[in-house]
Amino acid sequence: MKSSVCIEMVFTEYPFVERIGKAAEAGFDAVEFWNWDDKDLPAIRAAAEEHGIGVASFQSNLGGTLIHPDQRASFVAGIEKSLGKAQEMGAGSLFLLTDELGEDRSVRFQFPELTDEAKYQSVLDGLKLLAPLAEDAGVTLVLEPLNTTVDHAGYYLHRSAQGFDLVRKVDSPNIRVLYDIYHMQIMEGDIIRTITENIQWIGHFHTAGVPGRRAIDPGGGVWRRGGSWRVRRWGPNRGRPNRGTSDYGGRLPKSALASKRRFTYCAVVGFRPVEVSARPVSRG
């Protein structure tokens, strides 16, 4: 698994395109960002090629929502346009949201007149239309559950179990879940078991600590088991998170979760990333 960094939230002291070079200097394999329609994509691609770094992903939504059937046609048309941009940028995945977010990342429309069942069916029907488009483009759409407690009040898809259920029902290799450790720790916890039991449905990871999108370590706080802080490795070994540097001038992770399954990326979306060691964790 490779590592990427969200340059919307990291290296923000630099102009946007310059952040790509800073990400490469820090040792990341790729960058990702939010909306593409307000970005200079040729400049981003040129900078990525210059620095030998990839574009992992960006947001596919161009307005509208999956939860209302009346918006489905225009929503799908927007995603189809984004798939073409992903091909141009060499991005293997696009992240997909169920709702339309405003500039401040809040949910714009919640449609209280619709029942939860109607919203669920609308999302499922929309994903089934998107699946063959993603397959034809060779791009994976990764559906992202978000937290509604801190950052995105009113967002429809706020539980990972519902995301996994939708992906199973669509049954396409190009529709997967974007599992965001930060959001799901806030909403439900039990991160390690959830990832382990649903690993086949996950196509992309985002990682940041709780609270405040801090590092995944005792200082930032994400998981605690029997007094030890752990990240599970896929396979017979386990690793442990170590405290990293307080800035991006020192050692940085090549992955935040090690995997024998071939994922595309694990993206750092918060501050102060930490290194994951391959040394085994004592059970004592």
C-alpha positions, 0 to 999 in steps of 0.5 A, a space after each residue: 500500500 502506498 501513502 498519499 497526503 491531502 494537500 487541501 489540509 497539509 502544507 497549507 503555508 504554501 501555494 496550492 501547486 507548490 504543495 505537490 513538491 513539498 509532499 514529494 520531498 516528505 516522501 509521499 507517493 501521491 497527493 489528493 485534493 477535494 474539488 477538481 473543478 476549481 483547480 488548475 489541473 494541467 498545472 497539478 499534473 505538470 507539478 506531479 510529473 516534475 516531482 515524480 509523484 502521483 495523483 491518488 484521488 480527488 472528489 467526484 461530486 460536482 453538485 447534487 446528491 445521491 439521496 434524492 432520486 430527482 437529482 440522480 440523472 444530473 448527479 450521475 452526469 457529473 460523476 461521469 465527467 469526473 471519471 474522465 478527469 481521473 483518466 486524464 490525471 492518472 488517478 485510480 480512484 475518486 472519492 464519492 459523497 452521498 450529499 452535497 457539501 458547501 464551501 465550509 464542508 457542511 451539508 447543503 440540503 438534507 431533504 427531511 421530506 424523504 424517509 431513511 428508506 427512500 434515501 437508502 434506495 436512492 443511493 443504492 440505485 445511483 451506485 448501480 448506475 455509476 458502477 458500469 461507468 466506473 468499470 469502463 473508465 478503469 477508476 474506482 469510486 470510493 464511497 465515504 462515510 463521514 462523521 455527523 458529530 463534529 464536522 458534517 451534521 446531517 450527512 446521510 452516510 455516517 456509519 461504515 456498516 451501511 457503506 459496506 452493505 451498499 457496496 456488497 449490494 452493488 457488487 462491482 469491483 469499482 465501487 468500494 468504501 473509503 474508510 476514514 479512520 478519523 470519521 469512524 473513530 468519532 462515530 463508532 470506534 472499534 476501528 481494528 475489528 471493523 477494518 479486519 472484518 470488512 477489508 474486502 470492501 475497502 478501496 482507500 483509507 484516510 487517516 488522522 487522529 482524534 480529537 482534532 485530526 492529530 497524529 495516530 499515536 498516544 498524543 493524538 489518540 485513536 485506539 487503545 487496547 489493554 494500555 497499548 496503542 496498536 495498528 494491526 497488520 494484515 498477516 501474521 505480524 503486527 505493528 505499532 504506531 510510534 510518535 513521529 516528528 512534529 513537522 514534515 521535515 523528518 521521518 514520515 510513514 510509507 503507509 499508516 496501515 501495512 497490508 498484504 492486500 493491494 490497496 491503492 493508497 492510505 492518505 494522511 488527512 490531518 496533522 503530524 503523521 506518525 510512522 508505523 513500525 514493523 516491530 511486534 507489539 508485546 502482549 504483556 
